[in-house]
Each structure stands twice: as C-alpha cells, then as structure tokens.
C-alpha cells in the first residue's frame, strides 16, 4: 500500500529544522530525519483507522465516539432524581469516572475495539480539548455531589433542588461541548466559562 504525502509550501518550523508534511489536510512537522519513518507510519495507521471508521460509531474525522458520553449522561439522570428521591445520592456517590478506553473495554457496542484503538490516533486538535472537557465534567460531578450531600444534611429541599437542577444543566452544557468536539468541531476550551459552571 502506498501512502500519498505532499510537501507543504508553508515555512519550516522555528529554527529551520524539520519538514512539514501534509496528510489528510493536516500539516505534520518531522523534526529529525531518523523520526520520519515513525511519523509516516503513524499517519498511515491514522489513515487506515479513518477508513475503518466510515459508517461506524467512531467519527472518521476525529476518531472519537459519542457513545462515551452515555457514561456521563448516567450521572445527569441521577442528579435529576435526587430532589424527589434523596436516596439516589448514594447512587451518585457510587458512580465513578471512567477513562475513554476503559468505558469501551466495558462496552458491548459493535465498534468497541475500533474505538479503543482509534483513541490514541485522534488528531490533537480534537483529542486535547476532548480530554480537557472530560476532566472538567468529572470535576463538576465531584463538586455537585459535595454540594448535594451538604444540602441534604441540612434538610433544605429547595436548595437541594436548585443544586441538582444547576448541576444537571451545567453538566449538559459540557456534554454538548464535548459532543461537538467528537463530531468534528475544532473547539477552544474557555476555561473562564467552565470555571463559572463550577460556581453555584
């Protein structure tokens, strides 16, 4: 199998070292001659994974799958239940964050093996904001559980409902941002906006 590689016409990286290669519309910098083969091999594997992802549950552009968000949606549903069923807080506490690949290792979807393999080859433009948003969702869950636990210990039904509704809404906001990244939107994470979601 031959890999088509086009040299970019843009300037070399700072310092004048390295070669810019354009593959799938993405420029890759090869810094040392000895590493060129490794980089091209990685790009070849990425191309192959993109081909395998077509028509699957894995996005062929980002090599990520929205099925991962089902794990986060579980805690959203639990938050929604807490105001009318306070005992569900125990279920919230039992919920544990899962890494992307661990989620799929425990999954039974048809494309689980592809999802696990493709994750490490997701382009940085998508993988980096995705990983950051997952971390922020897990942080929001932890903060929300602490706030709900305190409100319930104080016997305040109105405060408990307000916290649960806000936690659910803010988590859904982050889920929406993460879904956009998975589906191919290049997303600059607004840390100030995310930090504001944690303050309620």
N, CA and C atoms as a LAMMPS dump frame, in Angstrom:
ITEM: TIMESTEP
0
ITEM: NUMBER OF ATOMS
600
ITEM: BOX BOUNDS ff ff ff
-5.0000000000000000e+02 5.0000000000000000e+02
-5.0000000000000000e+02 5.0000000000000000e+02
-5.0000000000000000e+02 5.0000000000000000e+02
ITEM: ATOMS id mol type element x y z
1 1 1 N 0.852 -1.188 0
2 1 2 C 0 0 0
3 1 3 C 0.887 1.236 0
4 2 1 N 0.556 2.206 -0.875
5 2 2 C 1.352 3.414 -0.951
6 2 3 C 0.64 4.517 -0.199
7 3 1 N 1.419 5.36 0.469
8 3 2 C 0.885 6.488 1.223
9 3 3 C 1.22 7.765 0.473
10 4 1 N 0.182 8.489 0.084
11 4 2 C 0.414 9.74 -0.634
12 4 3 C 0.736 10.832 0.363
13 5 1 N 1.901 11.449 0.192
14 5 2 C 2.334 12.51 1.096
15 5 3 C 2.74 13.714 0.265
16 6 1 N 2.176 14.873 0.59
17 6 2 C 2.506 16.086 -0.159
18 6 3 C 3.283 17.038 0.732
19 7 1 N 4.38 17.565 0.226
20 7 2 C 5.145 18.531 0.995
21 7 3 C 4.408 19.868 0.997
22 8 1 N 4.307 20.463 2.177
23 8 2 C 3.643 21.749 2.276
24 8 3 C 4.532 22.876 1.78
25 9 1 N 3.905 23.967 1.345
26 9 2 C 4.666 25.101 0.852
27 9 3 C 4.862 26.158 1.921
28 10 1 N 4.356 25.884 3.129
29 10 2 C 4.471 26.856 4.208
30 10 3 C 5.855 26.799 4.812
31 11 1 N 6.284 27.853 5.535
32 11 2 C 7.639 27.888 6.09
33 11 3 C 7.901 26.747 7.046
34 12 1 N 9.169 26.429 7.211
35 12 2 C 9.554 25.406 8.164
36 12 3 C 9.327 25.916 9.58
37 13 1 N 9.316 25.012 10.565
38 13 2 C 9.114 25.423 11.94
39 13 3 C 10.277 26.26 12.434
40 14 1 N 10.087 26.997 13.592
41 14 2 C 11.145 27.846 14.126
42 14 3 C 12.459 27.084 14.227
43 15 1 N 13.56 27.78 13.891
44 15 2 C 14.866 27.143 13.952
45 15 3 C 15.274 26.548 12.619
46 16 1 N 14.324 26.477 11.677
47 16 2 C 14.633 25.998 10.34
48 16 3 C 14.809 24.506 10.231
49 17 1 N 14.488 23.757 11.296
50 17 2 C 14.692 22.313 11.255
51 17 3 C 13.364 21.614 11.046
52 18 1 N 13.429 20.492 10.388
53 18 2 C 12.221 19.702 10.212
54 18 3 C 11.585 19.942 8.86
55 19 1 N 10.689 19.078 8.512
56 19 2 C 9.976 19.142 7.242
57 19 3 C 8.492 19.095 7.525
58 20 1 N 7.731 19.929 6.847
59 20 2 C 6.287 19.914 7.045
60 20 3 C 5.665 18.99 6.015
61 21 1 N 4.911 17.989 6.474
62 21 2 C 4.227 17.07 5.58
63 21 3 C 2.737 17.278 5.716
64 22 1 N 2.031 17.23 4.592
65 22 2 C 0.584 17.436 4.622
66 22 3 C -0.105 16.113 4.348
67 23 1 N -0.846 15.609 5.349
68 23 2 C -1.568 14.355 5.199
69 23 3 C -2.976 14.573 5.718
70 24 1 N -3.965 14.236 4.918
71 24 2 C -5.366 14.449 5.275
72 24 3 C -5.643 15.906 5.601
73 25 1 N -4.95 16.819 4.948
74 25 2 C -5.193 18.235 5.174
75 25 3 C -4.563 18.754 6.451
76 26 1 N -3.751 17.952 7.125
77 26 2 C -3.14 18.353 8.383
78 26 3 C -1.631 18.376 8.188
79 27 1 N -0.984 19.465 8.584
80 27 2 C 0.468 19.547 8.459
81 27 3 C 1.12 18.917 9.673
82 28 1 N 2.089 18.054 9.422
83 28 2 C 2.827 17.384 10.48
84 28 3 C 4.294 17.762 10.36
85 29 1 N 4.903 18.15 11.471
86 29 2 C 6.312 18.524 11.442
87 29 3 C 7.162 17.332 11.827
88 30 1 N 8.105 16.99 10.961
89 30 2 C 9.07 15.94 11.26
90 30 3 C 10.375 16.639 11.636
91 31 1 N 10.782 16.475 12.871
92 31 2 C 11.918 17.23 13.368
93 31 3 C 13.25 16.623 12.982
94 32 1 N 13.417 15.336 13.086
95 32 2 C 14.684 14.679 12.794
96 32 3 C 14.475 13.671 11.669
97 33 1 N 15.468 13.538 10.828
98 33 2 C 15.354 12.616 9.712
99 33 3 C 15.066 11.207 10.191
100 34 1 N 15.686 10.823 11.304
101 34 2 C 15.51 9.472 11.807
102 34 3 C 14.105 9.179 12.265
103 35 1 N 13.308 10.229 12.57
104 35 2 C 11.943 10.021 13.059
105 35 3 C 10.917 10.048 11.938
106 36 1 N 11.333 10.353 10.723
107 36 2 C 10.391 10.499 9.615
108 36 3 C 9.606 9.221 9.376
109 37 1 N 10.298 8.087 9.402
110 37 2 C 9.617 6.818 9.163
111 37 3 C 8.557 6.541 10.206
112 38 1 N 8.857 6.863 11.461
113 38 2 C 7.894 6.64 12.531
114 38 3 C 6.668 7.515 12.347
115 39 1 N 6.891 8.781 11.971
116 39 2 C 5.771 9.702 11.782
117 39 3 C 4.905 9.244 10.617
118 40 1 N 5.542 8.861 9.521
119 40 2 C 4.778 8.412 8.361
120 40 3 C 4.007 7.133 8.689
121 41 1 N 4.619 6.244 9.476
122 41 2 C 3.923 5.025 9.885
123 41 3 C 2.689 5.363 10.721
124 42 1 N 2.832 6.34 11.603
125 42 2 C 1.683 6.75 12.42
126 42 3 C 0.586 7.347 11.549
127 43 1 N 0.983 8.163 10.562
128 43 2 C -0.017 8.761 9.674
129 43 3 C -0.697 7.688 8.831
130 44 1 N 0.057 6.664 8.439
131 44 2 C -0.537 5.574 7.664
132 44 3 C -1.574 4.831 8.507
133 45 1 N -1.26 4.599 9.771
134 45 2 C -2.207 3.937 10.664
135 45 3 C -3.439 4.815 10.888
136 46 1 N -3.195 6.128 10.989
137 46 2 C -4.322 7.052 11.166
138 46 3 C -5.247 7.005 9.958
139 47 1 N -4.665 7.015 8.764
140 47 2 C -5.462 6.921 7.541
141 47 3 C -6.275 5.626 7.515
142 48 1 N -5.639 4.536 7.903
143 48 2 C -6.326 3.245 7.912
144 48 3 C -7.48 3.247 8.903
145 49 1 N -7.267 3.852 10.055
146 49 2 C -8.333 3.929 11.063
147 49 3 C -9.476 4.814 10.586
148 50 1 N -9.152 5.895 9.897
149 50 2 C -10.201 6.757 9.34
150 50 3 C -11.06 5.99 8.341
151 51 1 N -10.414 5.167 7.537
152 51 2 C -11.154 4.351 6.575
153 51 3 C -12.064 3.36 7.294
154 52 1 N -11.53 2.715 8.334
155 52 2 C -12.327 1.743 9.091
156 52 3 C -13.492 2.412 9.819
157 53 1 N -13.306 3.689 10.187
158 53 2 C -14.333 4.39 10.96
159 53 3 C -15.543 4.785 10.117
160 54 1 N -15.392 4.83 8.805
161 54 2 C -16.514 5.241 7.951
162 54 3 C -17.692 4.294 8.14
163 55 1 N -18.838 4.883 8.45
164 55 2 C -20.046 4.087 8.639
165 55 3 C -20.131 3.406 9.996
166 56 1 N -19.176 3.711 10.891
167 56 2 C -19.185 3.095 12.218
168 56 3 C -19.647 4.113 13.265
169 57 1 N -19.588 3.714 14.529
170 57 2 C -19.925 4.627 15.622
171 57 3 C -18.773 5.566 15.957
172 58 1 N -17.635 5.375 15.302
173 58 2 C -16.467 6.218 15.531
174 58 3 C -16.405 7.272 14.425
175 59 1 N -16.269 8.533 14.816
176 59 2 C -16.217 9.599 13.824
177 59 3 C -14.941 9.47 12.989
178 60 1 N -15.075 9.473 11.677
179 60 2 C -13.922 9.229 10.803
180 60 3 C -12.951 10.404 10.774
181 61 1 N -13.385 11.569 11.231
182 61 2 C -12.517 12.745 11.25
183 61 3 C -11.769 12.866 12.571
184 62 1 N -12.476 12.656 13.672
185 62 2 C -11.865 12.839 14.994
186 62 3 C -11.37 11.532 15.611
187 63 1 N -11.87 10.407 15.098
188 63 2 C -11.568 9.073 15.641
189 63 3 C -12.02 8.944 17.097
190 64 1 N -13.094 9.64 17.426
191 64 2 C -13.723 9.558 18.744
192 64 3 C -15.178 9.149 18.565
193 65 1 N -15.786 8.643 19.631
194 65 2 C -17.168 8.158 19.543
195 65 3 C -18.033 8.767 20.641
196 66 1 N -19.229 9.201 20.26
197 66 2 C -20.135 9.832 21.226
198 66 3 C -20.683 8.847 22.251
199 67 1 N -20.553 7.55 21.994
200 67 2 C -21.05 6.564 22.956
201 67 3 C -20.432 6.776 24.337
202 68 1 N -19.229 7.333 24.385
203 68 2 C -18.583 7.589 25.68
204 68 3 C -19.45 8.481 26.561
205 69 1 N -20.191 9.401 25.942
206 69 2 C -20.988 10.358 26.712
207 69 3 C -22.153 9.708 27.436
208 70 1 N -22.5 8.469 27.047
209 70 2 C -23.558 7.769 27.776
210 70 3 C -23.183 7.585 29.239
211 71 1 N -21.897 7.418 29.499
212 71 2 C -21.436 7.264 30.882
213 71 3 C -21.693 8.541 31.675
214 72 1 N -21.475 9.694 31.066
215 72 2 C -21.715 10.972 31.736
216 72 3 C -23.21 11.225 31.875
217 73 1 N -23.976 10.815 30.873
218 73 2 C -25.428 11.005 30.945
219 73 3 C -26.054 10.237 32.107
220 74 1 N -25.414 9.153 32.516
221 74 2 C -25.929 8.391 33.656
222 74 3 C -25.976 9.249 34.916
223 75 1 N -24.918 10.008 35.181
224 75 2 C -24.894 10.835 36.386
225 75 3 C -25.832 12.028 36.254
226 76 1 N -26.032 12.515 35.031
227 76 2 C -27.01 13.59 34.815
228 76 3 C -28.401 13.111 35.239
229 77 1 N -28.766 11.921 34.822
230 77 2 C -30.079 11.37 35.182
231 77 3 C -30.209 11.174 36.688
232 78 1 N -29.119 10.776 37.326
233 78 2 C -29.152 10.594 38.776
234 78 3 C -29.33 11.934 39.492
235 79 1 N -28.646 12.965 39.023
236 79 2 C -28.825 14.296 39.615
237 79 3 C -30.285 14.732 39.524
238 80 1 N -30.917 14.444 38.393
239 80 2 C -32.319 14.829 38.196
240 80 3 C -33.252 14.129 39.186
241 81 1 N -32.85 12.948 39.665
242 81 2 C -33.69 12.175 40.573
243 81 3 C -33.545 12.592 42.033
244 82 1 N -32.402 13.147 42.391
245 82 2 C -32.099 13.406 43.804
246 82 3 C -33.14 14.266 44.534
247 83 1 N -33.654 15.365 43.962
248 83 2 C -34.6 16.193 44.724
249 83 3 C -35.839 15.432 45.211
250 84 1 N -36.345 14.512 44.394
251 84 2 C -37.543 13.759 44.765
252 84 3 C -37.223 12.391 45.352
253 85 1 N -35.994 11.962 45.217
254 85 2 C -35.57 10.665 45.769
255 85 3 C -34.158 10.831 46.337
256 86 1 N -34.051 11.448 47.513
257 86 2 C -32.737 11.744 48.1
258 86 3 C -31.819 10.535 48.227
259 87 1 N -32.409 9.346 48.313
260 87 2 C -31.581 8.149 48.429
261 87 3 C -30.73 7.923 47.176
262 88 1 N -31.108 8.566 46.082
263 88 2 C -30.33 8.431 44.848
264 88 3 C -28.957 9.086 44.96
265 89 1 N -28.763 9.887 46.009
266 89 2 C -27.44 10.46 46.204
267 89 3 C -26.404 9.359 46.417
268 90 1 N -26.822 8.258 47.035
269 90 2 C -25.902 7.129 47.206
270 90 3 C -25.467 6.57 45.856
271 91 1 N -26.394 6.558 44.891
272 91 2 C -26.047 6.107 43.542
273 91 3 C -25.086 7.084 42.876
274 92 1 N -25.289 8.381 43.165
275 92 2 C -24.374 9.395 42.625
276 92 3 C -22.968 9.175 43.17
277 93 1 N -22.886 8.882 44.456
278 93 2 C -21.579 8.657 45.077
279 93 3 C -20.925 7.379 44.554
280 94 1 N -21.741 6.41 44.18
281 94 2 C -21.211 5.14 43.67
282 94 3 C -20.721 5.263 42.232
283 95 1 N -21.247 6.256 41.513
284 95 2 C -20.81 6.485 40.133
285 95 3 C -19.337 6.862 40.128
286 96 1 N -18.571 6.281 39.219
287 96 2 C -17.146 6.561 39.137
288 96 3 C -16.76 7.013 37.73
289 97 1 N -15.852 7.989 37.648
290 97 2 C -15.362 8.385 36.323
291 97 3 C -14.683 7.206 35.628
292 98 1 N -14.819 7.16 34.329
293 98 2 C -14.149 6.133 33.532
294 98 3 C -13.364 6.811 32.42
295 99 1 N -12.163 6.339 32.191
296 99 2 C -11.431 6.853 31.042
297 99 3 C -12.15 6.413 29.77
298 100 1 N -11.842 7.077 28.677
299 100 2 C -12.466 6.765 27.397
300 100 3 C -12.281 5.293 27.032
301 101 1 N -11.05 4.831 27.095
302 101 2 C -10.79 3.453 26.689
303 101 3 C -11.369 2.444 27.673
304 102 1 N -11.364 2.756 28.97
305 102 2 C -11.969 1.849 29.944
306 102 3 C -13.479 1.731 29.729
307 103 1 N -14.101 2.84 29.353
308 103 2 C -15.536 2.793 29.053
309 103 3 C -15.814 1.785 27.946
310 104 1 N -15.019 1.832 26.897
311 104 2 C -15.262 0.931 25.766
312 104 3 C -14.83 -0.499 26.063
313 105 1 N -13.863 -0.664 26.937
314 105 2 C -13.499 -2.032 27.336
315 105 3 C -14.663 -2.723 28.037
316 106 1 N -15.487 -1.937 28.715
317 106 2 C -16.648 -2.495 29.418
318 106 3 C -17.912 -2.459 28.56
319 107 1 N -17.785 -1.938 27.337
320 107 2 C -18.936 -1.773 26.45
321 107 3 C -19.157 -3.019 25.596
322 108 1 N -20.367 -3.111 25.059
323 108 2 C -20.693 -4.233 24.178
324 108 3 C -21.075 -3.757 22.772
325 109 1 N -20.786 -2.479 22.456
326 109 2 C -21.137 -1.985 21.13
327 109 3 C -20.256 -2.659 20.076
328 110 1 N -20.752 -2.701 18.872
329 110 2 C -20.068 -3.43 17.802
330 110 3 C -18.681 -2.87 17.5
331 111 1 N -18.512 -1.559 17.677
332 111 2 C -17.256 -0.919 17.29
333 111 3 C -16.336 -0.654 18.479
334 112 1 N -16.496 -1.38 19.552
335 112 2 C -15.705 -1.108 20.757
336 112 3 C -14.206 -1.239 20.512
337 113 1 N -13.782 -2.263 19.795
338 113 2 C -12.348 -2.46 19.564
339 113 3 C -11.766 -1.332 18.711
340 114 1 N -12.526 -0.894 17.723
341 114 2 C -12.092 0.221 16.894
342 114 3 C -11.983 1.49 17.737
343 115 1 N -12.965 1.728 18.598
344 115 2 C -12.949 2.921 19.444
345 115 3 C -11.727 2.933 20.349
346 116 1 N -11.398 1.796 20.921
347 116 2 C -10.241 1.701 21.815
348 116 3 C -8.949 1.973 21.055
349 117 1 N -8.807 1.366 19.883
350 117 2 C -7.586 1.52 19.096
351 117 3 C -7.446 2.932 18.544
352 118 1 N -8.553 3.491 18.076
353 118 2 C -8.5 4.781 17.386
354 118 3 C -8.224 5.948 18.325
355 119 1 N -8.576 5.809 19.579
356 119 2 C -8.428 6.921 20.531
357 119 3 C -7.015 7.499 20.531
358 120 1 N -6.012 6.657 20.549
359 120 2 C -4.621 7.121 20.605
360 120 3 C -4.182 7.817 19.322
361 121 1 N -4.977 7.699 18.264
362 121 2 C -4.634 8.306 16.982
363 121 3 C -5.542 9.496 16.652
364 122 1 N -6.381 9.878 17.588
365 122 2 C -7.221 11.049 17.376
366 122 3 C -6.334 12.281 17.219
367 123 1 N -6.575 13.112 16.199
368 123 2 C -5.737 14.301 15.995
369 123 3 C -5.757 15.21 17.223
370 124 1 N -4.619 15.795 17.58
371 124 2 C -4.55 16.656 18.764
372 124 3 C -5.583 17.776 18.788
373 125 1 N -5.975 18.275 17.608
374 125 2 C -6.961 19.355 17.553
375 125 3 C -8.29 18.937 18.17
376 126 1 N -8.539 17.63 18.234
377 126 2 C -9.769 17.114 18.826
378 126 3 C -9.504 16.394 20.155
379 127 1 N -8.442 15.636 20.202
380 127 2 C -8.174 14.837 21.401
381 127 3 C -7.86 15.707 22.612
382 128 1 N -7.091 16.775 22.421
383 128 2 C -6.713 17.612 23.551
384 128 3 C -7.911 18.315 24.183
385 129 1 N -8.78 18.993 23.416
386 129 2 C -9.961 19.584 24.055
387 129 3 C -10.917 18.53 24.602
388 130 1 N -10.987 17.377 23.926
389 130 2 C -11.839 16.295 24.426
390 130 3 C -11.375 15.86 25.806
391 131 1 N -10.093 15.568 25.953
392 131 2 C -9.562 15.119 27.245
393 131 3 C -9.753 16.188 28.32
394 132 1 N -9.565 17.448 27.939
395 132 2 C -9.736 18.527 28.91
396 132 3 C -11.19 18.613 29.369
397 133 1 N -12.117 18.511 28.429
398 133 2 C -13.538 18.596 28.782
399 133 3 C -13.98 17.418 29.635
400 134 1 N -13.448 16.232 29.363
401 134 2 C -13.774 15.073 30.199
402 134 3 C -13.313 15.318 31.63
403 135 1 N -12.113 15.85 31.787
404 135 2 C -11.621 16.168 33.122
405 135 3 C -12.49 17.181 33.829
406 136 1 N -12.974 18.178 33.098
407 136 2 C -13.835 19.205 33.695
408 136 3 C -15.21 18.635 34.062
409 137 1 N -15.72 17.723 33.253
410 137 2 C -17.002 17.089 33.607
411 137 3 C -16.872 16.283 34.891
412 138 1 N -15.777 15.57 35.024
413 138 2 C -15.558 14.799 36.242
414 138 3 C -15.406 15.72 37.451
415 139 1 N -14.764 16.861 37.254
416 139 2 C -14.616 17.836 38.347
417 139 3 C -15.975 18.387 38.756
418 140 1 N -16.814 18.682 37.777
419 140 2 C -18.144 19.205 38.078
420 140 3 C -18.983 18.178 38.83
421 141 1 N -18.864 16.916 38.463
422 141 2 C -19.61 15.865 39.165
423 141 3 C -19.19 15.814 40.634
424 142 1 N -17.897 15.863 40.88
425 142 2 C -17.396 15.8 42.259
426 142 3 C -17.898 16.981 43.088
427 143 1 N -17.828 18.181 42.518
428 143 2 C -18.3 19.375 43.22
429 143 3 C -19.793 19.279 43.496
430 144 1 N -20.551 18.819 42.514
431 144 2 C -22.005 18.731 42.641
432 144 3 C -22.416 17.754 43.729
433 145 1 N -21.759 16.618 43.804
434 145 2 C -22.09 15.624 44.823
435 145 3 C -21.824 16.178 46.217
436 146 1 N -20.718 16.895 46.372
437 146 2 C -20.407 17.501 47.675
438 146 3 C -21.482 18.511 48.063
439 147 1 N -21.92 19.329 47.122
440 147 2 C -22.943 20.341 47.407
441 147 3 C -24.291 19.686 47.723
442 148 1 N -24.648 18.646 46.99
443 148 2 C -25.911 17.947 47.255
444 148 3 C -25.878 17.255 48.608
445 149 1 N -24.761 16.664 48.936
446 149 2 C -24.62 15.981 50.224
447 149 3 C -24.82 16.967 51.368
448 150 1 N -24.218 18.134 51.256
449 150 2 C -24.35 19.148 52.311
450 150 3 C -25.785 19.654 52.403
451 151 1 N -26.402 19.953 51.254
452 151 2 C -27.777 20.472 51.258
453 151 3 C -28.744 19.473 51.882
454 152 1 N -28.584 18.198 51.564
455 152 2 C -29.455 17.172 52.139
456 152 3 C -29.219 17.026 53.641
457 153 1 N -27.983 17.177 54.076
458 153 2 C -27.688 17.068 55.504
459 153 3 C -28.32 18.212 56.29
460 154 1 N -28.56 19.329 55.586
461 154 2 C -29.206 20.488 56.222
462 154 3 C -30.721 20.436 56.116
463 155 1 N -31.235 19.443 55.423
464 155 2 C -32.682 19.277 55.292
465 155 3 C -33.355 20.341 54.452
466 156 1 N -32.597 20.951 53.545
467 156 2 C -33.149 22.026 52.719
468 156 3 C -33.565 21.474 51.354
469 157 1 N -34.863 21.248 51.194
470 157 2 C -35.357 20.682 49.933
471 157 3 C -35.203 21.655 48.768
472 158 1 N -35.486 22.944 49.022
473 158 2 C -35.397 23.93 47.941
474 158 3 C -33.958 24.083 47.447
475 159 1 N -33.023 24.139 48.385
476 159 2 C -31.613 24.276 47.997
477 159 3 C -31.144 23.019 47.27
478 160 1 N -31.574 21.869 47.756
479 160 2 C -31.205 20.607 47.107
480 160 3 C -31.692 20.587 45.663
481 161 1 N -32.935 21.011 45.447
482 161 2 C -33.485 21.027 44.089
483 161 3 C -32.722 21.998 43.201
484 162 1 N -32.415 23.168 43.744
485 162 2 C -31.684 24.166 42.96
486 162 3 C -30.302 23.644 42.567
487 163 1 N -29.603 23.002 43.51
488 163 2 C -28.272 22.468 43.221
489 163 3 C -28.352 21.357 42.179
490 164 1 N -29.315 20.464 42.347
491 164 2 C -29.455 19.338 41.413
492 164 3 C -29.761 19.838 40.002
493 165 1 N -30.663 20.805 39.896
494 165 2 C -31.028 21.332 38.587
495 165 3 C -29.853 22.063 37.934
496 166 1 N -29.118 22.824 38.736
497 166 2 C -27.969 23.557 38.201
498 166 3 C -26.861 22.595 37.782
499 167 1 N -26.606 21.588 38.612
500 167 2 C -25.577 20.593 38.285
501 167 3 C -25.923 19.878 36.986
502 168 1 N -27.19 19.488 36.844
503 168 2 C -27.625 18.795 35.633
504 168 3 C -27.476 19.691 34.407
505 169 1 N -27.926 20.932 34.534
506 169 2 C -27.861 21.857 33.403
507 169 3 C -26.415 22.152 33.003
508 170 1 N -25.554 22.4 33.985
509 170 2 C -24.165 22.735 33.679
510 170 3 C -23.409 21.54 33.092
511 171 1 N -23.735 20.362 33.6
512 171 2 C -23.083 19.163 33.06
513 171 3 C -23.532 18.919 31.621
514 172 1 N -24.801 19.175 31.339
515 172 2 C -25.284 19.023 29.966
516 172 3 C -24.625 20.032 29.036
517 173 1 N -24.301 21.207 29.562
518 173 2 C -23.572 22.199 28.772
519 173 3 C -22.22 21.627 28.344
520 174 1 N -21.501 21.026 29.289
521 174 2 C -20.199 20.444 28.978
522 174 3 C -20.325 19.227 28.065
523 175 1 N -21.377 18.451 28.258
524 175 2 C -21.62 17.315 27.365
525 175 3 C -21.816 17.807 25.931
526 176 1 N -22.555 18.899 25.779
527 176 2 C -22.775 19.468 24.448
528 176 3 C -21.481 19.916 23.799
529 177 1 N -20.61 20.559 24.584
530 177 2 C -19.319 20.986 24.05
531 177 3 C -18.465 19.775 23.641
532 178 1 N -18.499 18.74 24.476
533 178 2 C -17.712 17.542 24.19
534 178 3 C -18.237 16.82 22.957
535 179 1 N -19.553 16.765 22.831
536 179 2 C -20.158 16.131 21.659
537 179 3 C -19.754 16.855 20.382
538 180 1 N -19.699 18.19 20.447
539 180 2 C -19.302 18.966 19.269
540 180 3 C -17.877 18.619 18.854
541 181 1 N -16.986 18.458 19.833
542 181 2 C -15.603 18.083 19.526
543 181 3 C -15.561 16.694 18.878
544 182 1 N -16.291 15.748 19.462
545 182 2 C -16.307 14.384 18.929
546 182 3 C -16.794 14.372 17.484
547 183 1 N -17.722 15.257 17.171
548 183 2 C -18.309 15.281 15.832
549 183 3 C -17.57 16.191 14.856
550 184 1 N -16.384 16.686 15.278
551 184 2 C -15.531 17.366 14.315
552 184 3 C -15.434 18.865 14.402
553 185 1 N -15.972 19.469 15.466
554 185 2 C -15.828 20.911 15.646
555 185 3 C -14.535 21.207 16.382
556 186 1 N -13.68 22.019 15.786
557 186 2 C -12.459 22.417 16.483
558 186 3 C -12.854 23.426 17.552
559 187 1 N -12.556 23.09 18.786
560 187 2 C -13.112 23.817 19.925
561 187 3 C -12.006 24.317 20.838
562 188 1 N -11.988 25.632 21.066
563 188 2 C -11.065 26.214 22.035
564 188 3 C -11.777 26.265 23.379
565 189 1 N -11.293 25.516 24.332
566 189 2 C -11.941 25.451 25.641
567 189 3 C -11.799 26.792 26.346
568 190 1 N -12.931 27.353 26.769
569 190 2 C -12.952 28.616 27.504
570 190 3 C -12.904 28.292 28.997
571 191 1 N -11.71 28.341 29.582
572 191 2 C -11.554 27.932 30.967
573 191 3 C -12.348 28.819 31.918
574 192 1 N -12.431 30.11 31.627
575 192 2 C -13.188 31.014 32.489
576 192 3 C -14.67 30.634 32.482
577 193 1 N -15.188 30.291 31.297
578 193 2 C -16.599 29.897 31.199
579 193 3 C -16.845 28.592 31.944
580 194 1 N -15.889 27.675 31.848
581 194 2 C -16.04 26.398 32.538
582 194 3 C -15.953 26.585 34.044
583 195 1 N -15.018 27.411 34.494
584 195 2 C -14.895 27.674 35.929
585 195 3 C -16.183 28.277 36.479
586 196 1 N -16.858 29.099 35.661
587 196 2 C -18.118 29.695 36.1
588 196 3 C -19.191 28.639 36.304
589 197 1 N -19.123 27.553 35.518
590 197 2 C -20.092 26.463 35.67
591 197 3 C -19.913 25.738 36.999
592 198 1 N -18.744 25.855 37.585
593 198 2 C -18.468 25.157 38.851
594 198 3 C -18.955 25.963 40.058
595 199 1 N -19.284 27.214 39.852
596 199 2 C -19.647 28.092 40.949
597 199 3 C -21.161 28.258 41.023
598 200 1 N -21.784 27.507 41.881
599 200 2 C -23.236 27.607 42.061
600 200 3 C -23.601 27.199 43.472
